[in-house]
Amino acid sequence: MATVDTANPPQEYPDIVGARPTNPLAANFKPFIPPSVQLPELTWPHLITGTFLGMIFGASSLYLVLKVGLTVSASIPVAVISITIFRIFSKFGFRDANVLQNNIVQTAGSAGESIAFGLGVTMPAIMILGFDIEIARVMLVAILGGLLGILMMIPLRRALIVAEHGVLKYPEGTACAEVLKAAASKESLEVADKTHTTANAEIVNEEAASGGKIIFSGFGIGFLYQAAMGAFRMWKDTPQKIFAAPFKGGSISATIEPALLGVGYIIGPRIASIMCGGGVLSYLVLIPAIKFFGEHTTAPVAPGTIPISEMSPDDIRGAYILYIGAGAVAAGGIISLFRSIPTIWHGLRGGLADLLGQHGPREHAPRTDRDLSMRVVIIGCLAIIAVIMVVPQLNLRGNLLGAFLIVVFGFLFVTVSSRLTGEIGSSSNPISGMTVATLLLTCLVFLIVGWTGPHYFVTALSIGGIVCIAASNGGTTSQDLKTGFLVGSTPRFQQIAILFGALASALTLGFVLLFLNNAFTVYVPVSATSELRAPANELGRVEKLRGVQGLSDQNTYRAWQRTDPGGGAAQRYLLNPEGVPVYLVDPGINGTHKIRPDGSSVTKFDAPKATLMSYIIKGILSRKLPWALVLLGVMIAIVLEMSGIPSLAFAVGVYLPLASSSPIFIGGMIRLLVDRYLRVKFRHKNLSEIELTAEGDKSPGVLLASGYIAGGAITGIVIAAKELLPEWVPAVAKIDRRIQDWQMAHNPFLNGGYSDLLALIPFIVLCALLYLVGRDVVLRPRSIRRGA
């Protein structure tokens, strides 16, 4: 039940601590729920619901970041799901959630995506560098980074959210607020500020129900599509065409997953096109050029290990293009960072002013301006520093320099990330560029003090991982606080909610990361004639084979991490009691062997940004990188920036397989067609570009695309479970093998001369449905279609 706070009568925002009198938009702003109104807000059912949804979307985001190095904001889909769930419950006698409670759900639910991004960008690099990914280390990095980002954002809230209202747009946070207000409950509408227009309650309820229907429909479609394609092999998952002479080495392909299509729709046509352009450069320019000039060489060209004439397009990519792409991504990240220097300085100055209490007293602040105490912030940060210096898993024990770098870089990049989120949104926030800068500066400091041994690789990655997650979660927190500012939430309750959600996601996503890696690991038999032997002092823990291959070999082996095989990529072996390698362990993340010895195929995760982080650390601390190729990538980024094209998105495309970026491009083109339709549909309203963008961000197509992402990615995780299930249920492997054999023998969509073309048919249906829903043609009643 709503009440009026008589102790704190209604106040205008000129009285809010920290608001700038020179900013009329901030001074005259009135939130949807006035500060004087007390509604139930931080309640257990809504906090638990948000946390659970955050873990689901966090798992799907982790799948995406390992696949293509991208995530998208989960705030709007979580908000719509929350509205739908509690509105359905209200029909059975339970109380409907008010607008502030739904905001708590989306706040807690958004933490999973930011934690997933930071983990997926940094932690796999530990394994790529030749060390074990320990669950304790992953969880500590996730927890410390997540908490640090939230705590450091608290003193920045007034400077960025309140004082900069109308200046920093926070596009995704604003769109989420519009979704919450549009579907506000009857209780919320009764106490809402009357300057905010409200729709008929019956129409509002119908819109909320239809939005939930669209997301759940997208989830179901994505789940069933991915299961049919990935688990039951009903059609080819990556149609491909490799060209012959005179264009040898050129190829086009597409991994036709619903999650990648949904990502392209949400990020929009510009970024999707730029990213796919990078893939076109790699697969239709660089690889054919390397093939042309190296076709007649008889000896390997370093860093390749076989002659170019014998290489497939994927071999050329692995030997040369990855280094070019890494150089382009690193340069793009650094350039984007330098471009943000004015923003960094402005944000730091405002944040320090607020931190030092220069914005006046707070004891009489209204409900909508009450943060967690600065005592909590300071004690929390000191506790994080203490944990960093005490626990052994981070390789920072007693390392005051490492703890100091984390605090300095953490505050710097949380400030930058929060402000950039306000300008361009969280999905476009270049967190990876900030992580690159952190690792570069950390490694240079380590180089100066002489810390160059392999032991310090993990130390540098621990610093980079914590800072990356802090920056990612800081940006997400600022976006959530903006949504709360617009709807009239209590900041303290939101800060508690996202702390709770971040902690829960941090405790679970590490297991998802290891699970995905183990599920798609391939054990490659080592030739009996190999003379490779492990030094006695490098023998590791005892292990068994996992998954399908564990059924045929249940022996125990000793692990050997070969961290520096002649300057190349790290390798992991399983050894017999005599120390002789029996299997090369090819991991699911960044592995190269996609066929098991029995002929069955597996999915691999490219983890493009984690691989980049490993290259940076190894390149600087061990000085063993093919710098000529890396510098080619740097020059590509510089040429793009001189041409006015954002180099970071293009560089990620250079690094990724074209198969991954092409469905993202298709999704972006569908969004382009839908946006053009919306522009014509709303032309009588004379909307600004920002308002048109907001309409697109709230469209049914975005909801369906979010469902595609969640459904497709969750199915990928379920398929990973299927890969490990034979350890406990051996019959599963036999059934799965029979399905694959039958499909290969009888299904023209999977195998045969026209399988690549036939496999596109279900994907075209998926695209057509996304377009029709984006145009509001299907899945919603005619009575509530926008503009009707």
Residue pairs with C-beta under 8 A, 6 or more apart in sequence:
1 40
1 187
2 37
2 38
2 39
2 98
2 187
2 190
2 191
3 37
3 38
4 36
4 37
4 38
5 35
5 36
5 37
5 38
5 367
8 35
8 36
8 364
8 366
8 367
9 36
10 34
10 35
10 36
11 35
11 36
11 366
12 27
12 28
12 30
13 19
13 26
13 27
13 28
13 29
13 30
13 162
14 21
14 27
15 366
16 158
16 162
16 365
16 366
16 368
16 369
17 158
17 359
17 360
17 361
17 362
17 365
17 369
18 158
18 159
18 162
18 163
18 354
18 359
18 360
18 369
19 26
19 27
19 158
19 162
19 163
20 26
20 27
20 163
21 27
23 163
23 164
23 165
23 166
23 167
25 165
25 166
25 167
26 162
26 163
26 164
26 165
26 166
29 165
29 166
30 193
30 195
30 196
31 193
31 368
31 485
31 486
31 487
31 488
32 99
32 177
32 181
32 184
32 188
32 192
32 193
32 196
32 486
32 487
32 488
33 39
33 99
33 100
33 188
33 191
33 192
33 193
33 487
33 488
33 489
34 191
34 193
34 488
35 366
35 367
35 368
35 369
35 488
36 366
36 367
37 191
37 488
38 367
39 98
39 99
39 100
39 101
39 187
39 188
39 191
40 98
40 100
40 101
41 100
41 101
41 104
41 489
41 490
41 493
42 104
42 490
42 493
42 496
42 497
43 101
43 104
46 82
46 86
46 97
46 101
46 102
46 104
46 105
47 104
47 105
47 108
47 497
47 500
49 82
49 85
49 105
49 108
49 109
50 78
50 82
50 104
50 105
50 106
50 107
50 108
50 109
50 497
50 501
51 108
51 109
51 500
51 501
51 504
51 505
53 74
53 78
53 81
53 82
53 105
53 108
53 109
53 112
54 74
54 78
54 108
54 109
54 110
54 111
54 112
54 113
54 501
54 504
54 505
55 112
55 504
55 505
55 508
55 509
56 112
56 710
56 714
57 74
57 77
57 78
57 109
57 112
57 113
57 710
58 74
58 111
58 112
58 113
58 115
58 116
58 505
58 508
58 509
58 512
59 112
59 116
59 508
59 509
59 512
59 713
59 714
59 717
60 259
60 709
60 710
60 712
60 713
60 714
60 717
61 71
61 72
61 74
61 112
61 113
61 116
61 117
61 120
61 713
62 116
62 119
62 120
62 509
62 512
62 513
62 516
63 259
63 516
63 713
63 714
63 716
63 717
64 70
64 71
64 72
64 259
64 263
64 709
64 713
65 71
65 116
65 117
65 119
65 120
65 121
65 607
65 609
66 120
66 124
66 513
66 516
66 589
66 605
66 606
66 607
66 610
67 259
67 260
67 605
67 606
67 660
68 260
68 263
68 606
68 608
68 652
68 656
68 660
68 661
68 664
69 120
69 121
69 432
69 606
69 607
69 608
69 609
69 652
69 655
69 656
70 263
70 267
70 652
70 664
71 113
71 116
71 117
71 120
71 427
72 113
72 262
72 263
72 266
72 267
72 427
72 706
72 709
73 110
73 113
73 172
73 425
73 426
73 427
73 476
73 479
74 109
74 110
74 112
74 113
74 706
75 106
75 109
75 110
75 172
75 173
75 176
75 479
75 480
75 483
76 106
76 172
76 175
76 176
76 179
76 697
76 698
76 702
76 703
76 706
77 215
77 703
77 706
77 707
77 710
78 105
78 106
78 109
78 110
79 102
79 103
79 105
79 106
79 176
79 179
79 180
80 179
80 183
80 208
80 211
80 212
80 215
80 703
81 212
81 215
81 216
82 97
82 102
82 105
82 106
82 109
83 97
83 102
83 179
83 180
83 183
83 208
83 211
83 212
84 208
84 209
84 211
84 212
84 213
84 215
84 216
85 212
86 94
86 96
86 97
86 101
86 102
87 96
87 97
87 183
87 185
87 205
87 208
87 209
87 212
88 212
89 95
89 96
90 96
96 185
96 186
96 187
97 105
97 185
98 184
98 185
98 187
98 188
99 180
99 181
99 184
99 185
99 188
99 192
99 487
99 488
100 188
100 487
100 488
100 489
100 490
102 180
102 183
103 180
103 483
103 484
103 487
103 489
103 494
104 489
104 493
104 494
104 497
106 176
106 180
106 480
106 483
107 480
107 483
107 484
107 494
107 497
107 498
107 501
108 497
108 498
108 500
108 501
109 501
110 476
110 479
110 480
110 498
110 501
111 146
111 473
111 476
111 498
111 501
111 502
111 504
111 505
112 501
112 505
112 509
113 476
114 146
114 149
114 426
114 469
114 472
114 473
114 475
114 476
114 502
115 142
115 145
115 146
115 469
115 472
115 473
115 502
115 505
115 506
115 509
116 505
116 509
117 431
117 468
117 469
117 472
118 141
118 142
118 145
118 146
118 431
118 465
118 468
118 469
118 470
118 471
118 472
118 473
119 138
119 141
119 142
119 465
119 469
119 509
119 510
119 513
120 513
120 607
120 609
120 610
121 431
121 432
121 435
121 468
121 609
121 610
121 613
122 141
122 435
122 461
122 464
122 465
122 468
122 469
122 610
122 613
123 133
123 137
123 138
123 141
123 461
123 465
123 510
123 513
123 610
124 133
124 513
124 517
124 589
124 590
124 605
124 607
124 610
124 611
125 461
125 610
125 611
125 613
125 614
125 617
126 132
126 133
126 137
126 457
126 458
126 461
127 133
127 517
127 587
127 589
127 590
128 569
128 570
128 589
128 590
128 607
128 610
128 611
128 614
129 454
129 457
129 458
129 461
129 563
129 570
129 614
129 617
129 618
130 454
130 561
130 562
130 563
130 564
130 570
130 571
130 572
131 457
131 458
131 561
131 563
132 540
132 561
133 513
133 514
133 517
134 393
135 510
135 511
135 514
136 393
137 393
137 394
137 458
137 462
138 510
138 513
138 514
139 506
139 507
139 510
140 387
140 391
140 393
140 394
141 394
141 462
141 465
141 466
141 469
142 469
142 505
142 506
142 507
142 509
142 510
143 502
143 503
143 506
143 507
144 384
144 387
144 388
144 466
144 469
145 465
145 466
145 467
145 468
145 469
145 470
145 472
145 473
146 469
146 470
146 473
146 502
146 503
146 505
146 506
147 380
147 384
147 499
147 502
147 503
148 381
148 384
148 406
148 410
148 414
148 466
148 469
148 470
149 410
149 414
149 469
149 470
149 471
149 472
149 473
149 474
149 476
149 477
149 502
150 473
150 474
150 477
150 495
150 498
150 499
150 502
151 376
151 377
151 380
151 381
151 384
152 377
152 381
152 410
152 411
152 414
152 415
152 470
152 474
153 414
153 418
153 474
153 477
153 478
153 481
154 371
154 372
154 374
154 376
154 377
154 495
155 351
155 354
155 355
155 371
155 374
155 377
156 347
156 350
156 351
156 354
156 414
156 415
156 418
156 478
157 354
157 371
157 478
157 481
157 491
158 354
158 359
158 369
159 347
159 350
159 351
159 353
159 354
160 168
160 347
160 350
160 418
160 419
160 422
160 478
161 168
161 170
161 478
161 481
161 482
161 485
162 369
162 485
163 350
164 422
165 485
168 419
168 422
168 423
168 482
169 422
169 423
169 690
170 421
170 422
170 425
170 478
170 479
170 482
170 483
171 424
171 425
171 690
171 693
171 694
171 697
172 421
172 425
172 426
172 427
172 479
172 697
173 421
173 478
173 479
173 480
173 481
173 482
173 483
173 486
174 482
174 483
174 486
174 694
175 694
175 697
175 698
176 479
176 483
177 482
177 483
177 486
177 487
178 694
178 698
179 211
179 698
180 483
180 487
181 192
181 196
181 486
181 487
182 199
182 204
182 207
182 208
182 698
183 204
183 205
183 207
183 208
183 211
184 192
184 198
184 204
186 201
189 198
189 201
189 204
192 198
193 488
198 204
199 207
203 783
203 784
206 781
206 783
206 784
207 784
210 700
210 779
210 780
210 781
210 784
211 700
211 703
213 779
213 780
214 700
214 703
214 704
214 707
214 773
214 779
214 780
215 703
215 704
215 706
215 707
216 707
217 704
217 707
217 779
218 262
218 703
218 704
218 705
218 706
218 707
218 708
218 710
218 711
219 707
219 708
219 710
219 711
219 714
220 707
220 711
221 258
221 707
221 708
221 711
221 766
221 769
222 258
222 259
222 262
222 707
222 708
222 709
222 710
222 711
222 712
222 715
223 711
223 712
223 714
223 715
224 711
225 258
225 711
225 712
225 762
225 766
226 257
226 258
226 259
226 711
226 712
226 715
226 716
226 719
227 715
227 718
227 719
228 234
228 235
228 762
229 235
229 237
229 256
229 257
229 762
230 237
230 603
230 715
230 716
230 719
231 715
231 718
231 719
231 722
232 739
232 743
233 739
233 740
233 743
233 744
233 747
233 750
234 743
234 747
234 749
234 750
235 747
235 749
235 750
235 755
235 758
235 759
235 761
235 762
236 749
236 750
236 751
236 755
236 756
236 758
236 759
237 255
237 256
237 257
237 759
238 253
238 254
238 255
238 256
238 659
239 253
239 254
239 256
239 755
239 756
239 757
239 759
239 760
240 251
240 252
240 253
240 659
240 756
241 251
241 252
241 253
241 756
242 250
242 251
242 312
242 313
243 249
243 250
243 251
243 288
247 288
248 288
248 291
248 292
248 295
249 287
249 288
249 289
249 290
249 291
249 292
249 313
249 316
250 283
250 284
250 287
250 288
250 313
251 283
251 284
251 287
251 313
251 658
252 283
252 284
252 658
252 662
253 283
253 657
253 658
253 659
253 662
254 658
254 659
254 662
254 663
254 666
254 763
255 657
255 659
255 660
255 662
255 663
256 663
256 759
256 760
256 762
256 763
256 766
257 663
257 712
257 716
258 708
258 709
258 711
258 712
258 766
259 708
259 709
259 711
259 712
259 713
259 716
260 660
260 663
260 664
260 667
260 712
261 663
261 664
261 666
261 667
261 670
261 705
261 708
261 763
261 766
261 767
261 770
262 667
262 704
262 705
262 706
262 707
262 708
262 709
262 712
262 770
263 664
263 667
263 705
263 709
264 272
264 663
264 664
264 665
264 666
264 667
264 668
264 669
264 670
264 671
265 667
265 668
265 670
265 671
265 701
265 702
265 705
265 708
265 770
265 774
266 427
266 667
266 671
266 702
266 705
266 706
266 709
267 427
267 428
267 664
267 668
268 668
268 671
268 672
268 675
268 696
269 668
269 669
269 671
269 672
269 675
270 668
271 428
271 646
271 649
271 668
272 664
272 665
272 667
272 668
272 669
272 671
273 665
273 668
273 669
274 645
274 646
274 649
274 650
274 653
275 649
275 650
275 652
275 653
275 656
275 661
275 664
275 665
276 653
276 658
276 661
276 662
276 664
276 665
276 668
277 650
277 653
278 325
278 328
278 649
278 650
278 651
278 652
278 653
278 654
278 655
278 656
278 661
279 653
279 654
279 656
279 657
279 658
279 660
279 661
279 662
280 653
280 658
281 636
281 650
281 653
281 654
282 317
282 321
282 324
282 325
282 653
282 654
282 655
282 658
283 313
283 317
283 657
283 658
284 658
286 320
286 321
286 324
287 313
287 316
287 317
287 321
290 308
290 316
290 320
291 308
291 311
291 313
291 316
294 301
294 307
294 308
294 309
294 311
295 308
295 309
296 309
297 307
297 308
297 309
298 307
298 309
299 307
300 306
300 307
300 308
301 307
301 308
302 626
303 319
303 320
303 323
303 568
303 626
303 629
304 311
304 315
304 316
304 319
304 320
305 319
306 315
308 316
311 319
317 657
318 592
320 629
321 654
321 655
322 611
322 655
323 615
323 625
323 626
323 629
323 630
323 633
324 629
324 630
324 632
324 633
324 636
324 654
325 608
325 612
325 633
325 651
325 652
325 654
325 655
325 656
326 611
326 612
326 615
326 616
326 630
326 633
326 655
327 629
327 630
327 631
327 632
327 633
327 634
327 636
327 637
328 633
328 634
328 636
328 637
328 647
328 650
328 651
328 654
328 655
329 432
329 436
329 608
329 609
329 612
329 633
329 648
329 651
329 652
329 654
329 655
330 436
330 440
330 612
330 616
330 630
330 633
330 634
331 633
331 634
331 636
331 637
331 638
331 647
331 651
332 433
332 637
332 640
332 646
332 647
332 648
332 649
332 650
332 651
332 652
333 430
333 432
333 433
333 434
333 435
333 436
333 437
333 648
334 433
334 436
334 437
334 440
335 637
335 638
335 641
335 647
335 648
336 430
336 433
336 646
336 647
336 648
337 416
337 430
337 433
337 434
337 437
340 416
340 419
340 420
343 416
343 419
343 420
343 423
344 412
344 415
344 416
344 419
346 419
347 415
347 416
347 418
347 419
348 411
348 412
348 415
351 411
351 415
353 359
355 374
362 369
367 490
368 485
368 488
368 489
368 490
368 491
369 491
370 490
370 491
370 492
371 491
371 492
371 495
372 492
372 495
372 496
381 407
385 403
385 406
385 407
388 394
388 396
388 402
388 403
388 406
388 466
389 396
389 397
389 398
389 399
389 400
389 402
389 403
390 397
391 397
394 458
394 459
394 462
395 455
395 456
395 458
395 459
395 462
396 402
396 403
396 459
396 462
396 463
399 459
401 445
401 449
402 459
402 462
402 463
405 441
405 442
405 445
405 463
406 463
406 466
406 467
409 438
409 441
409 442
409 463
409 467
410 466
410 467
410 470
410 471
413 434
413 438
413 467
413 470
413 471
413 474
414 470
414 471
414 474
414 475
415 474
416 434
416 471
417 429
417 431
417 434
417 471
417 472
417 474
417 475
417 478
418 474
418 475
418 477
418 478
420 429
420 430
420 475
421 429
421 475
421 476
421 478
421 479
422 478
422 482
425 479
426 475
426 476
426 479
429 472
429 475
430 648
431 468
431 471
431 472
431 475
432 468
432 609
432 612
432 648
433 648
434 467
434 468
434 471
435 464
435 467
435 468
435 471
435 609
435 613
436 612
436 613
436 616
438 463
438 464
438 467
438 468
439 460
439 461
439 463
439 464
439 613
439 616
439 617
440 616
440 620
442 460
442 463
442 464
443 460
443 616
443 617
443 620
443 621
444 620
446 452
446 456
446 459
446 460
446 621
447 620
447 621
451 459
451 621
452 621
452 622
453 621
454 563
454 564
454 622
456 621
457 617
457 618
457 621
460 617
460 621
461 613
461 617
464 613
473 498
473 502
476 498
477 495
477 498
480 494
480 498
481 491
481 494
481 495
483 489
484 490
484 491
484 494
485 491
512 717
515 717
515 720
515 721
515 724
516 588
516 589
516 605
516 717
516 720
517 587
517 588
517 589
517 605
518 546
518 547
518 588
518 724
519 547
519 588
519 719
519 720
519 721
519 723
519 724
520 587
520 588
520 589
520 591
520 602
520 603
520 604
520 605
520 720
520 723
521 546
521 547
521 585
521 586
521 587
521 588
521 591
522 549
522 586
522 591
522 593
522 594
522 595
522 596
522 602
523 545
523 549
523 553
523 574
523 583
523 584
523 585
523 586
523 596
523 597
524 583
524 584
524 585
524 586
524 593
524 597
525 582
525 583
525 584
525 597
526 532
526 573
526 581
526 582
526 583
526 584
530 580
530 581
532 573
532 581
533 579
533 580
533 581
534 558
534 560
534 562
534 573
534 575
534 579
534 581
536 579
538 560
538 561
538 562
539 558
539 559
539 560
539 575
539 579
540 558
540 559
540 560
540 561
541 558
541 559
542 556
542 557
542 558
542 559
543 556
543 557
543 558
543 559
543 574
544 550
544 554
544 555
544 556
544 557
545 553
545 554
545 555
545 557
545 574
545 583
546 724
546 727
547 723
547 724
547 726
547 727
548 596
548 598
548 600
548 723
548 726
548 733
548 736
549 596
549 597
549 598
550 726
550 727
551 726
551 730
551 733
555 576
557 574
557 575
557 576
557 582
557 583
558 574
558 575
558 577
558 579
559 572
559 573
559 574
559 575
559 585
560 572
560 573
560 574
560 575
560 581
561 570
561 571
561 572
562 570
562 571
562 572
562 573
563 570
564 570
564 622
564 624
565 571
567 622
567 624
571 584
572 584
572 585
572 587
573 581
573 582
573 583
573 584
573 585
574 581
574 582
574 583
574 585
575 581
575 582
576 582
586 592
586 593
588 602
588 603
588 604
588 605
589 604
589 605
589 607
589 610
590 604
590 605
590 606
590 607
590 610
590 611
591 604
592 604
594 601
594 602
594 603
594 604
595 601
595 602
596 602
598 737
600 736
600 737
600 740
602 723
603 716
603 719
606 656
606 657
606 660
608 652
608 655
608 656
609 652
611 655
612 655
615 625
615 630
618 624
618 625
619 625
619 627
619 630
633 651
633 654
636 647
636 650
636 651
636 654
637 647
637 648
637 650
637 651
638 647
640 646
640 647
640 650
641 647
653 661
663 763
666 767
667 705
667 770
670 701
670 767
670 770
670 771
670 774
671 696
671 701
671 774
673 771
673 774
674 696
674 699
674 701
674 771
674 774
674 775
675 692
675 696
677 774
677 775
678 692
678 695
678 696
678 699
679 692
681 786
681 787
682 692
682 695
682 787
687 695
695 786
696 702
699 774
699 776
699 786
700 773
700 774
700 776
700 779
700 780
701 770
701 771
701 773
701 774
701 775
704 769
704 770
704 773
704 774
704 779
705 770
708 766
708 770
722 732
722 736
725 732
726 732
726 733
726 736
743 750
743 751
744 750
744 751
745 751
748 754
748 755
748 758
749 755
749 758
749 759
749 761
750 759
769 778
772 778
773 779
776 785
776 786
776 787
782 788
